[in-house]
């Protein structure tokens, strides 16, 4: 009697997809590295305009503008401490515009005055394009 061998089942080889995944990831990394550096940036510097003097009539009222060196303007008129106290005596809200380069201590000194104790202080900010801060 002849010996019959059990036929071998051929296992289909599974393609190794890990190489394909690695290739795709490397291509994506390469793509983002290249496109991140080769942006179409202008070759000249753009300097945005900036308003130096804001028209007071477009700002909320009453507004106290604190300028450098302690100069105070209430609704566009130059005031001293006494005039300021008289000007805000019957107000409930005072809008305050201060230069963004001014020290925080000068703002704290102004807000610590007794004539501001009854007021709700609202800081007015000027947003500039391309910058995150205001003044």
Secondary structure as the mmCIF struct_conf table of DSSP 4:
data_model
#
loop_
_struct_conf.conf_type_id
_struct_conf.id
_struct_conf.beg_label_comp_id
_struct_conf.beg_label_asym_id
_struct_conf.beg_label_seq_id
_struct_conf.end_label_comp_id
_struct_conf.end_label_asym_id
_struct_conf.end_label_seq_id
HELX_LH_PP_P HELX_LH_PP_P1 UNK A 2 UNK A 15
HELX_RH_AL_P HELX_RH_AL_P1 UNK A 18 UNK A 37
BEND BEND1 UNK A 43 UNK A 44
BEND BEND2 UNK A 52 UNK A 53
HELX_RH_3T_P HELX_RH_3T_P1 UNK A 56 UNK A 58
BEND BEND3 UNK A 59 UNK A 59
BEND BEND4 UNK A 61 UNK A 62
STRN STRN1 UNK A 63 UNK A 66
HELX_RH_3T_P HELX_RH_3T_P2 UNK A 68 UNK A 70
STRN STRN2 UNK A 72 UNK A 74
TURN_TY1_P TURN_TY1_P1 UNK A 75 UNK A 76
STRN STRN3 UNK A 77 UNK A 79
HELX_RH_AL_P HELX_RH_AL_P2 UNK A 81 UNK A 87
TURN_TY1_P TURN_TY1_P2 UNK A 88 UNK A 90
BEND BEND5 UNK A 92 UNK A 92
STRN STRN4 UNK A 93 UNK A 98
TURN_TY1_P TURN_TY1_P3 UNK A 100 UNK A 101
BEND BEND6 UNK A 102 UNK A 102
HELX_RH_AL_P HELX_RH_AL_P3 UNK A 104 UNK A 111
TURN_TY1_P TURN_TY1_P4 UNK A 112 UNK A 112
BEND BEND7 UNK A 113 UNK A 113
HELX_RH_3T_P HELX_RH_3T_P3 UNK A 114 UNK A 116
TURN_TY1_P TURN_TY1_P5 UNK A 117 UNK A 118
BEND BEND8 UNK A 119 UNK A 119
STRN STRN5 UNK A 120 UNK A 123
TURN_TY1_P TURN_TY1_P6 UNK A 129 UNK A 130
BEND BEND9 UNK A 132 UNK A 132
#
